[in-house]
Amino acid sequence: MRLHPHPHPWHRSWHKALLALCLSASALAHALEPADALALADGDGDTRVATLQKLAASDDARAQALVRALAGEAVQLQGERVLIVEGEQATDAVTGEAVILTDEAAEVTINNRLRGALETALAGMDLLAGDPARQAAAARRLRASSFDDPDPAGLPLIEKALAGDLDPKARQDLELAQAALLLSSDDETQRLQAAAKLGEARSPIVRPLLLQRLEAEPSEAVKTALKASLATLDRSLMVSNTLAQMFTGISLGSILLLAALGLAITYGLMGVINMAHGELIMIGAYATWLVQTFFRQALPEWFDWYLLAALPVAFLTSALVGAVMERSVIRFLYGRPLETLLATWGLSLVLMQGVRSLFGAQNVGVENPSWMSGSMTLLGNLTLPWNRILIVGFALLVLGGVALLIARTRLGLFVRGVTQNRPIASCMGVNTARIDTYAFALGSGIAGLAGSALSQIGNVGPDLGQSYIVDSFMVVVLGGVGQLAGTVYAALGLGVLNKFLEGWTGAVLAKIAVLVFIIVFIQKRPQGIFALKGRQA
C-alpha cells in the first residue's frame, strides 16, 4: 500500500500549520519514549497527530526514524511494543533492540488524516536536514502543492525555511512556491510582486497558474503585471524550445557524423559500397557490452570507467573484422561496385546472424557510467543530457583525429596517394594492397567507435546497424564523396533540419521531406556540397 502525497482538502491548512510548528520547534530535542511511540502507533486521531508533531520536531534519531518508518508503512504493534520492520527483521523503535516477530504483531493503520500529516512532517524534517538532496526533494513537494492548490496558510512554513540555510535549488523552488501563494494574497502589492517573480521563473509549470489568476484577478494593475509576466514567460519558453530543438538536431547530427565517418573512408576515399558498414557499428556496440560485462563481474570498483576501456576494444574489434572482410572478399572486387554492393550485403547478413547465434536475438543492456548520467539545466527548462553532450564532444574528437590522420600522417599520405592514382603510387613503392587493408580497417574501426557511442543512448541488438546504414550513405553522398568537411556539414545539417521538421510535421513526414530534399539536391548538384577540384577530380 503506497503513501499517497495528497491529504483531504479540509486538512490541508492545519497540515501546513503543523509543519510550521515543527520548524519553529526544531531546536528542541525530544528523546523517544515508549509512551510516545505507543501513542503514535495506537492512539486516537488527535493524540497521534500531536505525538507526530512532537517527534518530527525532535532531534532524536530514533524519533525521526520512527516517523519515517511510519510513512513507509514499516511499523507494527506487538503487545505494548512498537516495532520497525524491515523485511524479516524487526527492531524495537524505542531501544533499537532486535525483536522476534510473533503472531501477535499487527500492522499500524494510517488513515487519510495521519497520512497527510506525515507528508507534511517529512517535508519539514527534510527541509531542516543538512542533506541538499533531501532539501531539494522537500522543496519540490512544497512547490508542487503550492502550484496545484495554492493555500496562503503555507506561507509561514516557506518563509521560515527560506530564512535558514538551504540548497540553492531548494531555495529556488521555495521562492516559486512563495510567489505562487502570494499570488492569491489580499494585498495587491504582494500580488504584483508575485506576478513579477513568476514571470522570471522560465518554467512551463508557471503558465497555467498565471492564466488561472488572470481570469479571477479584479485589479487592473495586477492584470497588466500578469500579462507582462505571461509575455516574458512565453518568450523565454520559445527561446528554450528553439535551443532544445537545435541541441537535439546537433546531437542527431553528431550521431550521423560518427556513423558516416568510417563510410567516408571506405566509400568516399576507396569507392567501396560497403553495405555491411551498419554491422560494423553493431559489432562495436556489442564489444562495448562485453567490456561492460567484464568490468561488472571482475572489476566492479572500476565499473564507472569501463567505457574508456571499451573504446579501444570496439575500435580494434571492428577494425579486425573489417580487415578480414577486405582481405577475404572485397580486395577481389575493386572497380566493380555492383558486385561489391551484393557481396557486402551478404556479409552483413552473415554478421547479423552470427551475432544472433552468439548473443541471442534479444537486445542487451548497456548502462551509462555515472559521469554520463543526469543532465544539465539551462534557462529554467532547457535540459541537456550529459550522455548527448559527451557524444557531441566525442564525435568532434574522432573527426579531428581522422582529419589529422588523413592529412598529416604517412598512412594518410599513402591512402590519399593510392586513392588518387593507384598505378603511380605502386610505381613509387607503395604496397597498395596493404594500404587498402589498412584504410578499410581504419574505416571499420571508426564504425566500431560509433557503435560504442550509440550503445550509450539506445538499445544494442543484432539490427542496430540497419537503422544507420541508409543515413550514413546519404550523409556521405550529400557532403561530397571523399570530402570530410562535406561529411560534417551534411551530418549536422541533416540532423538539425530533421529535428526542426519533426516539430512541425511529425517524424514520418520529416523523414520523407529530408529524403525529397536530398534527391532534389543531388539532381541539381551531383557532386555534393563539396566537389573534388584540380588533380583530385
N, C-alpha and C positions, 0 to 999 in steps of 0.2 A: 504494500500500500504506500503510494507516494505522498510526500508532504506538499500540498498544493500551496502556491505562493499567495493567493488572494483570500483574505478573510471576508466575512459577511460585511456589506457596506455599513451597517449600523454599528459596527465595532471599530471602523477604521480610525476615527478621530481619537478615541481613547487609546488605541494601539500606539499611535504616534506620540501621544502624551506620555504613555508608558515608557517609550523609548527615550523621550527627552528626560524623564526622571532617572532612567538608567544612566544616561550620560552624565547628568549632574551629580549623581551619587557615585561615580566611578572611582573616586579616590578612596571610598570606604571599603574595608576588607571584611567579608563575612565568611568565616570558615563554615564548611558544610557540616551541619548537624543531622543526626538521624531523624529528628522530628521534621526538619525542613525537607529532607529527601522524601519522607513518607507523606508529608503534606502535598508536595508537588506531584507525587505519583497517585495518591488515593484521596486527596481532599475534595471538598466541594469546589464549584467553579470559581468563586471569589477567592477562596483560600489558595487555590492552585496558581491563579494569576498573580496574587500578591507575593506568593513564595517565588514564582518565576522572576518577578521584578527584583526581589531581594538577591537571588542567586546570580542573575545576569549582571547586577551592579557590583558583584563581589570580585575581588582579586584572587580568590581561592581557585586553584587549578581544578580541584575535584568538583567544585560547584559548577564551573563553566563546562567541564567535561560532561556532567550530568545533563545540563541544558542542551548541549549539542547531541548527546545520545538520545534524549527525548525527541529532539527534532528529527533525528534519523530513525525513530521508532525502534530503538535498540534497548529499551528499558522494560524490565519485567519486575513483578512484585512477587516475592516468595515469603509468605508469612508477614513479618514486620520488617523485612529487609528489602531494600531497593537495589536491584542488580542491573549492571550494564552488561549486555550480552553481545558478544562478537563471535559469530559463527557458532562453534560448540563450546566456547569458553565464556564463563560468567565471572564478573568481579563485583564485590560489594562497592556501591557507589560512594559510601562514606569512608571506608577504611582502605579500599583498594585490594583487599584480600581476595584470593581465588575462592569461588564457591561452586559446589556441585549442584547443578540444576535438578530439581525433583518434579514430580507430577503436580506439586502444589503451585509451581511457578505459573504466573499468568501475565499476559502482555498488558501493559498500561495503555488504556484507551486515550485517544486525543480527539476532543470534539472540535468543531469549527472555531469556537471562541479561543480555545487554547492554541489551536493551530496558527491563527493569525497573530496571537501574542508571541508565539515562538519565533515566527518570521521577523517580527519587529525587534525582539530581543536579540536575535542573532545578528541582525544588521547593526544594532548598536554596539554589540561586542566586537564585531569585525571593524567597525569604524575606529574604535579605540585601540585596536590591536596595532602593533608596530609593523605587521606584515603588509607590504604595499599591495600584494595580490589580493589579500582578503579585504583591504580597504577599498580597492577598486571594484571588487565584486559587490560589496555592500552599497557603494555609491551608485553602481549601475542599477541595482534593485530599487533604490530610492528614486532615481531619475525616472525609471520606467513607471513606477507607481504614480509619480507626480505628473507625468505626461498622460497616462491612461485616465486618471481621475483626480485632477488637482484638488487638494484639500488644504487650505491655509493652516489647519491645525498642526501640520507637519513642519511649519516654519521654525519653531523653537529648536527642534531637533537639528535641522540643517544648519541653522546659524551657530548652534553650539559646536557642531562638528567642524564647520569652517573656521572657527576660532582656534582650533587645535592644529597639530602638525599632521598634514595629510600628504599622501602621494599626489603628485601633480595631476595625474589622470583622474584620481578620485575627486580632487578639488574641482576640476573642470566639470565633472558630471554633477557634483553637488551644486555648483553655481548655476548650471542649467536648470536643475530641479528647483532651486530657489526662485529663479526668474519665472519658471512655469507656474509656481504657486502665487507669486506676486502679481501675475497677470490677471488674477481674479480678485485682487485686493479691492477694498472700498476706497483706498487712497488713489486718486488719479495720478499723482506724481509717481507713485510706485509702479503703476501700470505703464506709464510712459517709459520709465527706466527698464522695466521688464521687457517691453516690446523691443527697445533698442538692443538689449542684451541678447535676446533670442535671435534678432536679425543677424548678429555676428556669429552665430553658432555654426553655420555652414554644415548643418546636418539635416538630412531629409525628414527625420522624425519631428522636427520643429514645425514644419509647414502645416500639417493638419491642425495643430494646436493654434497657430496664428489665424488660420482661416475660421476655425470654430469661434475664436474670441472676436474676430472681426464682425461676425454676424450678430453677436449679442452685445457688442460694445455701444454704450449710449453716448460717450463723449466723442465729439468730432476731432479733437486734438489727438486722442489716443487712436482713433481710426486712421488718421493721417500717419501716425507713427507705425501702426501695424502694416499699412500698405507699403510704406517705405521699407520696413523690415522684410516684407514678402518680396519686394522687388530686389533688394540686396541679396536675399537668400536664393532667389531664382537665378540671378546672375552667377552667384558662386557655384550653385549646383550645375549650371550649364558649363562653366569652365571646367569643373571637376569631371563631368561626364565626358567632355571632349578630350581632356587629358587622359582619362581612363581608356577611351577608345584608341587614342594614339599609342598608349603604352601596350595595350593588348595587340594592336597591329604590329608594333615593333617586336613584341615578344614572338608573335607568329612568324614575322619576317626572319628573326634570328634562328628559329627552328628550321624554316625553309632553307636558310643560308647554310646551316650545319649539314642538312640533308643533301644539299646540292653541291657543296664544295668538293666532295670526293668525285661526284659525277662531272664537275667542271674539269677535272684532270683526265678521268678515263674517257669521257666523251668529248669534252671541249678540246683537249690537247691531243689525245690519242685517236679520236674518231671511233671509239668502240661504243656501240649502243648496248650498254650493259643493263639488261632487264633484271638482273639479279642484284642490282645495287640496293634495293629495299631489303633484301635478305641479309646483306652485309650489315646494314643498320641493325636489323633484328639480332644478328649474332653478337654485335657489340652490347646490346641491351641484355642478352642472356649472360654474357661474360660478366657484366656488372652484377647481375643477380647471383651468380655463382660466388663472386668475391664477397658479396654481402653475406651469403650463407656461411662462408668460411669464417668471416670475422665474427658473426653471431655465435658460432659454435666454438671456435678455437680462441678468439681474441675479443671477448665481449667488452673488455675495458677500453678497447680501441675502436669500438664499433662506429663512433662518430666520424672516424677518418677513413672508413672503408672506401669511400668514393675516390679519394686521392690515389689509392692503390688500384682501384678498378679502371681508372682512365688508361694507364699504360697497358693493362691486361686487355681491355677492349680493343685498343689500337692494334696491338700485336696479334690478337686472335683474328680479327677481321683482315688484317694485312696478310697473315699466313694463308687464310682461306682464299683471299684474292690472288696471291702468288700461285697457289696450286691451280686455281681456275685458269690463270693466264698461261701457265706452262703446259697444262694438260689439254686445253681446248682452244682458248682464244688466240694463241700465237699462230695457229694454222689458218685463222680466218681474217687476218688483217687485210683491209681493202675490199672485203665482201660484207657490207653492212647488213644485208638481209639475212645471210646465214648466221652472222654474229648475233643478231636480234633473236633468231629462233633458238640458237644454242644457249644463250644466256637465259632465255625464258625457261628452257628445260632445266637448266641448272638451278633456277630459282625454285622450281617445283621440288627438285631433289633436296635442296636445303631446307625448305619448309617441312617436307615430310620427315627429314632426318631429325629436325628439332622436335616434331610431334612424337617421334618414336623414342627419343631420349628423355624428354621432359614432360610429355603429355600434351594434349590439345588445349588444356585449360590455361588461362593466364596465370602468371606468377606475380607475386607482390614484391615490389622493390620499395623500401622505406627510405624516406628522406633523412639525412643526418640532421641532428638538432639545429645546426647552424644554417640549414636551408629551410627550416620550418618557420612558420609565422609570417608576418607581413609588416610593412611599414605604412603608416597612415599619414597622408598629407592633405592639407586644405580641408580638414574636417571629415570628409567622407571618401577621399581618394585612397584606396587600399592597393598597395603594390606587394604581391607575394615575393618573398625572398628567393624562392626557387626560380621564379621567372627572371628576376633581376640578375641573379648569378648566371643564368643560362645566356642572357644577352651579353654579359661580360665575357663568358666563356667563348661564345661564338666570335666575338671580336678578337679574342686572344688567338683562337685557332686560325682565323683569317689572317692575322698578322704573321703568324708562324708560317702559313702556307706561302704567303706573298714573299717573305724573306727567303724561304727555301727555294722557290722557283727563280727568284731574281738574283740572289746573292750567293748561292752555293754551287759547288761543282756538279752535284747531281742535277740541280735545276738547270744549269747551263747545258748539260748533256740532254736532258729532257727537251728543252727548247730546240736544241740543235737537231735532234732526231725527228722532232715534230715538224720542223720547217723544211728540212732537206735530209732525208734518211740516207740516200746514196753518198752525199758529200761527207756526212758525219761518219759513215762507215769507212770511207776512204781515209779519213783523218785518224783512224784507230779507235773509234768509239765502238764498244761492243753493244750494238743496237738491240740485240735480243735481251741482254741483261738489263739495259736501260728500260726496255718495255716492261719487263717484270717488276723492276723497282718502281716505275711510275704507276703501274696498275696496283701494286701492293700499297703504295702511298695513298692513292685514291680510296682503296678499300679500307685502309686503316682510319682515314678521316671519317668514312661512313661509320666505322665502329665507335669513334668518339661521339658522333651524332646519336647513335643508339644509346650510349651511356647517358648522355644528357636527356634524351627523350624518356628514359626509364624513370626520371625524377618527376615527371609531370603527367604520365599516363600509364596505361596498362602495358605489360610486357607479355606478348604471346606470339605464336608462330606467324600470325598475319600482320604483325606490326609494320613490316616494310611496305605492304601493299597500300597503306594509307599515304605514303610519301613518294612513291616512285614517279607517279604522273606529275605531281607538283614539282619534283626535282628537275625533270626534263623541261617543264615549262619555264622554270627559272633560268636554266642554262641557255635554252634557245632564245628566250626573250632578252636576256642580258647580252647575248652575242657569244657565239661558240669560241672558246679559248680565251675569254676575257674575264679575269677575276673581278675587275671593277664592275663590269656589267652584271655579273652574278650577284654582287652586293646590292646594286641598285634595284635589280629585278626582284630579289627576295624581299627587301624591305618595302618596296613599292607595292608588290602584290599583297603582302601581309597587311599593310595599312589600308589599302583600297578594299580588301576583302572585309575587314572588320567594320569600316565605315558603312559599306553597303549592307552588311548584316543588320546594322541598326535601323535601316530604312526599309529593307525588303525581306529580311529573313535569311537564314543560312543557305537554303537551296537556291533561291533566286540570286543571291550574291555570288555563289559559285558559278552559276550559269553566266552571269554578267561578266565575271572575270575571264571565263573561257572565251566568250564572244570578243571581249576586248583584245585578248592575246591573238585570236585568229585574225582580226582586222589589222592589228599592228604588224603581224608577221607578213600579211599580204602587202602592206604598204612599205614595210622595211624588212625584207627577208634576212638581212644580216644581223638584226637585233639592235639593241640600244647602242652598243659599241661595235663597230665594224673593224676587221683587220685592215691595216693600211701598209703601204710600202712593200718591201720584200716579203713580209709575212703573208700578205694577201696573195 
